[in-house]
Amino acid sequence: MCAANTHDLAKIGLNYGMQGDNLPPPPQVVALYKNLSIPRVRLFDPNAGALEALRGSGIAVHLGVTNNDVIAIATSHFIADQWVAAHVKPYVPDVNITYVSAGNELVNDVNAAQVNSAILALQNALNTAGFRSIKVTTTVSTSVLSVSYPPSQGAFTNGVATAMTSIATFLAQNQIPLFINVYPYFAYSSNPANVSLEYALFISPGPVVHDGTLSYQNLFDAMVDSIYSALEKVGGSSIELGIGETGWPSDGNPGVATIDNAKAYTNNLVSHIALAKGTPKRPGKLIETYIFATFNEDLKAEGIEQNFGLFFPNQAQVYPVNFFPTV
């Protein structure tokens, strides 16, 4: 047995959501990350308190642009310049911003073209301001797919295909990953008759889905590969994927959203990423992955949405996670 190397573990981060009225202040959260040796964090918006707390931490930051700001930025390069001046320039290089994500799950039939325009405007603004090392991407949900099964048949909906072709062209030309939100929990809980819990939790004893020459032993890989297949169909075969969000709720759906299931999913996910096996379609690829989420957030919708956290607001663990598995 040998420890997973630090390069592999450096691909694992946490989502830092703030929809709670009882959460610890950002300096305490950053201290928690450092105590856990969490190397990267994803922010959903450029929260000034969080960015200030991250100064000098060395933690890599995936910085979100709110969906409302994306819509505005899509209309004007000047607004993109203003956004960079307000939310990037005051913090770099003290804060290690690696990616700016133009929206979260904003690529849909209505807004897909605007996301593409905002990506181009933001990258231009960053380049002009001297921040060429910061790359602009976006984060999509699996709802952008019209077909997801089997994975090789993955395809974008007609409503987003044109915009995704343009986005894919930009990402491929600049060697930037597309980030996706992948939730085996929802795939399982909405269709338990046809999806096994073991397949969703990475504990199937053998392959469950056979797709041509490829076999799938876990649902996570199948969902990721369906996006890879969709990208191939719009000229994005060279694009790598990152995981913007993935997680399992510990409460809110009896028998499914349980502490035991959440613990199994998260720990097995960390081991899966640390092994750097990639997916059947893209073996050997390191997948930058952000676990959702740091805390249970009480201002989110009641039920499962309040219970995705690895920690309670008092920083006690909801369940233990081994961020340094042996492989």
Secondary structure as GFF3:
##gff-version 3
##sequence-region A 1 327
A	DSSP	alpha_helix	6	9	.	.	.	ID=ss1
A	DSSP	beta_strand	12	16	.	.	.	ID=ss2
A	DSSP	alpha_helix	26	36	.	.	.	ID=ss3
A	DSSP	beta_strand	40	43	.	.	.	ID=ss4
A	DSSP	alpha_helix	48	54	.	.	.	ID=ss5
A	DSSP	beta_strand	60	65	.	.	.	ID=ss6
A	DSSP	alpha_helix	67	73	.	.	.	ID=ss7
A	DSSP	alpha_helix	77	87	.	.	.	ID=ss8
A	DSSP	beta_strand	96	104	.	.	.	ID=ss9
A	DSSP	alpha_helix	112	128	.	.	.	ID=ss10
A	DSSP	beta_strand	135	141	.	.	.	ID=ss11
A	DSSP	three_ten_helix	142	144	.	.	.	ID=ss12
A	DSSP	beta_strand	145	147	.	.	.	ID=ss13
A	DSSP	three_ten_helix	151	153	.	.	.	ID=ss14
A	DSSP	beta_strand	155	156	.	.	.	ID=ss15
A	DSSP	alpha_helix	158	174	.	.	.	ID=ss16
A	DSSP	beta_strand	178	181	.	.	.	ID=ss17
A	DSSP	alpha_helix	184	189	.	.	.	ID=ss18
A	DSSP	alpha_helix	197	200	.	.	.	ID=ss19
A	DSSP	beta_strand	209	211	.	.	.	ID=ss20
A	DSSP	beta_strand	214	216	.	.	.	ID=ss21
A	DSSP	alpha_helix	219	232	.	.	.	ID=ss22
A	DSSP	beta_strand	241	246	.	.	.	ID=ss23
A	DSSP	alpha_helix	259	274	.	.	.	ID=ss24
A	DSSP	beta_strand	289	291	.	.	.	ID=ss25
A	DSSP	three_ten_helix	304	306	.	.	.	ID=ss26
###
